[in-house]
């Protein structure tokens, strides 16, 4: 990890704390915050700018423009989702939900915000966005059925690993046929467990939160389970168009779209983000270790 200074580690802990709180006690946090005046609830996420201020100041690259963006964006998200909660109490999905998800998805996928952060710390910026969106959907929108609950159950492992077993032979065979996967051997090491945990927390959880808990969840309410599964899988695949390539990586898009079907199946069985995250992290880990 580049630039892993004490300040960077402290900010990382600061950013992970809200996500952990929402993942372990989201319903209770939402209920407690519901007692606050609406203006307080809407303005509170201005504090999301604090991680940027601390990191940029410690690296002598603070910018008032970026600070204003990171202060305003979470507040705008909260305000829009507050309006959505008023006009769409049935939670069937509102254009405000779509605008927020589209804007955040593009900002992350096209790396619009990365230049604000020091080299090696762009992930801190992504975590900041995750915190802002979590606050909006958990505290303000109170979106139900997300399954963002990390009190693990045996069924999470059963479902997640079952979808891995279904998916792995298909993707390995197709990936090798397309020349996308190239097998290589690695001896089993303890570091592989550490790597799996890292992938789980920093890659799989944010992506499953976005695509399954929010996108697939909201689409299901408008067009049903099957269509929502397919559309979300395609969107997930398209989000990988620029990964490991300077051009449109159609092989990656195809394989990621297929993966999205199995991740979506894992999530929707009991509407559990941990289940789909287990599948996702395991697929990424196998790819890292074996291909």
FENCORTA-V456012 format. One record per residue. N is the residue number from 1. RES is the residue in one small letter. NEAR is the number of other C-alpha atoms within 12 Angstrom. Layout:
N	RES	NEAR
N	RES	NEAR
//
This chain:
1	x	13
2	x	14
3	x	20
4	x	20
5	x	18
6	x	15
7	x	22
8	x	32
9	x	20
10	x	19
11	x	30
12	x	31
13	x	18
14	x	26
15	x	34
16	x	31
17	x	20
18	x	30
19	x	33
20	x	25
21	x	25
22	x	34
23	x	32
24	x	20
25	x	22
26	x	31
27	x	27
28	x	18
29	x	26
30	x	27
31	x	18
32	x	17
33	x	24
34	x	21
35	x	15
36	x	17
37	x	13
38	x	20
39	x	18
40	x	19
41	x	32
42	x	32
43	x	26
44	x	29
45	x	34
46	x	33
47	x	30
48	x	40
49	x	37
50	x	30
51	x	41
52	x	46
53	x	33
54	x	31
55	x	37
56	x	29
57	x	20
58	x	21
59	x	22
60	x	14
61	x	20
62	x	23
63	x	21
64	x	17
65	x	16
66	x	25
67	x	29
68	x	22
69	x	27
70	x	32
71	x	29
72	x	25
73	x	34
74	x	37
75	x	34
76	x	30
77	x	44
78	x	39
79	x	34
80	x	29
81	x	40
82	x	33
83	x	25
84	x	29
85	x	28
86	x	19
87	x	18
88	x	21
89	x	18
90	x	17
91	x	30
92	x	28
93	x	33
94	x	28
95	x	20
96	x	29
97	x	36
98	x	23
99	x	19
100	x	34
101	x	37
102	x	22
103	x	22
104	x	36
105	x	31
106	x	21
107	x	21
108	x	29
109	x	24
110	x	20
111	x	21
112	x	19
113	x	31
114	x	24
115	x	24
116	x	34
117	x	34
118	x	27
119	x	20
120	x	18
121	x	30
122	x	29
123	x	34
124	x	43
125	x	42
126	x	37
127	x	37
128	x	44
129	x	44
130	x	42
131	x	42
132	x	44
133	x	42
134	x	44
135	x	42
136	x	43
137	x	44
138	x	43
139	x	40
140	x	46
141	x	40
142	x	35
143	x	36
144	x	28
145	x	29
146	x	37
147	x	38
148	x	42
149	x	32
150	x	27
151	x	21
152	x	21
153	x	17
154	x	15
155	x	22
156	x	29
157	x	27
158	x	23
159	x	33
160	x	37
161	x	28
162	x	25
163	x	36
164	x	36
165	x	25
166	x	22
167	x	32
168	x	28
169	x	16
170	x	19
171	x	34
172	x	27
173	x	17
174	x	22
175	x	27
176	x	19
177	x	15
178	x	17
179	x	16
180	x	24
181	x	22
182	x	18
183	x	18
184	x	12
185	x	12
186	x	15
187	x	10
188	x	11
189	x	11
190	x	11
191	x	14
192	x	22
193	x	17
194	x	14
195	x	22
196	x	29
197	x	22
198	x	19
199	x	28
200	x	29
201	x	29
202	x	28
203	x	27
204	x	31
205	x	39
206	x	37
207	x	41
208	x	45
209	x	46
210	x	42
211	x	44
212	x	49
213	x	43
214	x	47
215	x	43
216	x	45
217	x	41
218	x	36
219	x	31
220	x	28
221	x	23
222	x	18
223	x	18
224	x	18
225	x	25
226	x	20
227	x	21
228	x	30
229	x	36
230	x	29
231	x	28
232	x	40
233	x	35
234	x	31
235	x	34
236	x	38
237	x	31
238	x	30
239	x	33
240	x	32
241	x	25
242	x	20
243	x	20
244	x	14
245	x	14
246	x	10
247	x	13
248	x	17
249	x	21
250	x	24
251	x	28
252	x	31
253	x	28
254	x	27
255	x	38
256	x	34
257	x	30
258	x	36
259	x	45
260	x	44
261	x	38
262	x	41
263	x	53
264	x	53
265	x	39
266	x	39
267	x	46
268	x	36
269	x	26
270	x	26
271	x	33
272	x	41
273	x	48
274	x	45
275	x	45
276	x	49
277	x	51
278	x	42
279	x	42
280	x	51
281	x	39
282	x	37
283	x	40
284	x	31
285	x	28
286	x	30
287	x	28
288	x	20
289	x	23
290	x	19
291	x	20
//
